[in-house]
Amino acid sequence: VQLQASGGGLVQAGGSLRLSCIASGIIFSIKDMAWYRQAPGKQRELVASITTTSSTNYADSVKGRFTISRNNAESAVYLQMNSLKPEDTAVYYCNHLHGSPYWPWGQGTQVTVSS
């Protein structure tokens, strides 16, 4: 399995970014997917998830600001991030939702929000 996340960057507080993650080596459509993030010195945390039926769930810290979506035909999961805050600064990764063992994480994509 390979996960390729992209779309991160440097943005001012209040700005927006759209992250993409392309998965290969799996039957993507049968997997519940999620976005995770890891800030410096902190543990990786679950940010948002989307099931095979496109039911979504969000961490309280991003609810109302982030939107997760998927495109099974492209084996892709997306994260639209609006009203970004400095505390959203982290490396963002995608993976399946259901815990260890995870697929290899890949490099993720860095999101930096300046105040």
Disulfide bonds with the S-S distance in Angstrom:
Cys21-Cys94 1.70
